[in-house]
Structure formats: structure tokens, C-alpha cells
């Protein structure tokens, strides 16, 4: 993880966890809400994120949500570093 954190950059670390058998879209919606919380709590305009394994599929769903809402990922994310992602989930 240190390798990925070094690539993403880390000043403050937050962890988002979820039940692996939960609905992917609802998990992605909760992640979108969590990103807003992290931005408010940390004082940063954007976050770096390291989706791990199934987190890659969750982040794919986040990208779908942003696209459907006509939003750009650049509004909230500075760096996205995938770690062993399951991108086809």
C-alpha cells in the first residue's frame, strides 16, 4: 500500500469500506457522499483516491454517476490510482 499511497499522495488518510455483496450503484452513491465529507473535513478542494480490487468496479460506478449527472471527475478528484482493480465487475 505504501507504493500506491506514495503515488496518490497522502497528507490525510481516510478509508471507505463497504459490504462486498452490496449493490454496486448504492455503494458508489455512498462513496460520492463520502468524498464530499472528506473534502469538507480535510479542507481540500479535491481528493486522491486508491480504489483496491472490487473498489475499481465501485469507482467505475462512480464514473457512471458523474457522467449521468453531467459532472467532471476533475471537480472532486486530483489523482486516481487503481491497485489491482477489478474493473470489469
C-alpha positions as CSV (number, residue, x, y, z in Angstrom):
1,X,0.0,0.0,0.0
2,X,2.9,2.4,0.7
3,X,3.7,2.3,-3.1
4,X,0.2,3.3,-4.0
5,X,-0.1,5.9,-1.3
6,X,3.2,7.5,-2.4
7,X,1.8,7.7,-6.0
8,X,-1.5,9.1,-4.9
9,X,0.0,11.4,-2.3
10,X,-1.1,11.4,1.3
11,X,-1.5,14.2,3.7
12,X,-4.6,12.8,5.5
13,X,-5.8,9.3,5.0
14,X,-9.5,8.3,5.0
15,X,-10.8,4.8,4.5
16,X,-14.1,3.9,2.8
17,X,-15.3,0.4,3.3
18,X,-18.5,-1.4,2.3
19,X,-20.0,-4.9,2.2
20,X,-18.7,-6.7,-0.8
21,X,-22.1,-8.1,-1.7
22,X,-23.9,-4.8,-1.5
23,X,-25.5,-3.1,-4.5
24,X,-22.7,-1.5,-6.6
25,X,-24.7,1.6,-7.5
26,X,-25.7,2.3,-3.9
27,X,-22.2,1.7,-2.8
28,X,-20.9,4.2,-5.4
29,X,-23.5,6.8,-4.3
30,X,-22.3,6.4,-0.7
31,X,-18.7,6.8,-1.9
32,X,-19.7,10.0,-3.7
33,X,-21.2,11.3,-0.4
34,X,-18.1,10.2,1.4
35,X,-15.9,12.1,-1.0
36,X,-17.8,15.3,-0.2
37,X,-17.4,14.6,3.6
38,X,-13.6,14.1,3.1
39,X,-13.4,17.4,1.2
40,X,-15.2,19.2,3.9
41,X,-13.4,17.5,6.8
42,X,-9.9,17.9,5.2
43,X,-10.4,21.3,3.8
44,X,-9.1,20.2,0.4
45,X,-11.0,21.0,-2.9
46,X,-10.1,17.6,-4.4
47,X,-9.1,14.2,-3.1
48,X,-6.7,11.5,-4.2
49,X,-8.3,8.0,-4.2
50,X,-6.8,4.5,-4.4
51,X,-9.6,2.0,-5.3
52,X,-8.4,-1.5,-4.4
53,X,-9.7,-4.7,-6.1
54,X,-13.5,-4.5,-6.2
55,X,-13.1,-0.8,-5.4
56,X,-12.2,-0.5,-9.1
57,X,-15.7,-1.6,-10.0
58,X,-17.2,0.7,-7.4
59,X,-15.2,3.6,-8.9
60,X,-16.5,2.6,-12.4
61,X,-20.0,3.1,-11.0
62,X,-18.9,6.5,-9.6
63,X,-17.7,7.5,-13.1
64,X,-21.2,6.4,-14.4
65,X,-22.9,8.5,-11.8
66,X,-20.8,11.6,-12.6
67,X,-21.5,11.1,-16.3
68,X,-25.2,10.8,-15.8
69,X,-25.2,14.0,-13.7
70,X,-23.0,15.8,-16.3
71,X,-20.2,16.3,-13.8
72,X,-16.5,16.0,-14.3
73,X,-14.3,13.8,-12.1
74,X,-11.9,16.7,-12.1
75,X,-14.3,18.6,-9.8
76,X,-13.6,16.3,-6.9
77,X,-10.6,14.1,-7.7
78,X,-6.9,15.1,-8.1
79,X,-5.4,11.6,-8.6
80,X,-7.0,8.2,-9.1
81,X,-4.5,5.3,-8.6
82,X,-6.0,1.8,-9.1
83,X,-4.5,-1.0,-7.1
84,X,-5.1,-4.5,-8.5
85,X,-8.5,-3.3,-9.8
86,X,-11.4,-5.5,-10.7
87,X,-12.6,-3.1,-13.5
88,X,-14.9,-5.5,-15.2
89,X,-17.1,-6.3,-12.2
